[in-house]
């Protein structure tokens, strides 16, 4: 049981390049999330998904797109990278406990992205 | 809007000493409350959570936290720290059905352990 995995672990991009970060979970969780972590700012939610085929915007969605074509995967795309997107990106997943309530989030190890 | 405050950016504690990390939240109702720990270069690991019931919550690695509604606080404690506890600690809050809303994190407290 690998939990939440992220690919790649590190990446360096030039301004204007594009890339996709992959998140995979093997816990059959319904909910998945993408966060970015910047010094002194905690974690901020970029986009999230409440089920296969659904996505929604979080706190800082601009410059990012996501897709959830399969329940176990959640992709984060940067179409035209900017230096302001230099950050550590974390994926998380969570599960339904019934009654519309959701359990705790499980986090992946992170992807460190540098945009030059 | 919900918010989380961790007033201590950095705390240094001697090995074997007790620890308390502060967390205050702002939310219209009783939220779900969490403490996560992040070791350098790693993802976040859940230490403990409060959903309802007993306000003193036990977690992993000997940590506990107490929910105090009157103070809007959820402070993390450990009676005797170990060198391996050096990490960054994040408090987080979310509404009871936060699958459709964001989980709000504090800005973190970095814990340093000295011999």
Interface residues (C-beta under 8 A of the other chain):
Chain A: X4 X30 X31 X33 X40 X41 X42 X43 X44 X45 X48 X50 X56 X58 X59 X90 X92 X94 X96 X100 X101 X102 X104 X105 X106 X107 X108 X109 X110
Chain B: X4 X9 X34 X36 X41 X42 X43 X44 X45 X46 X49 X90 X94 X96 X97 X98 X99 X100 X102 X103 X105 X106 X107 X108
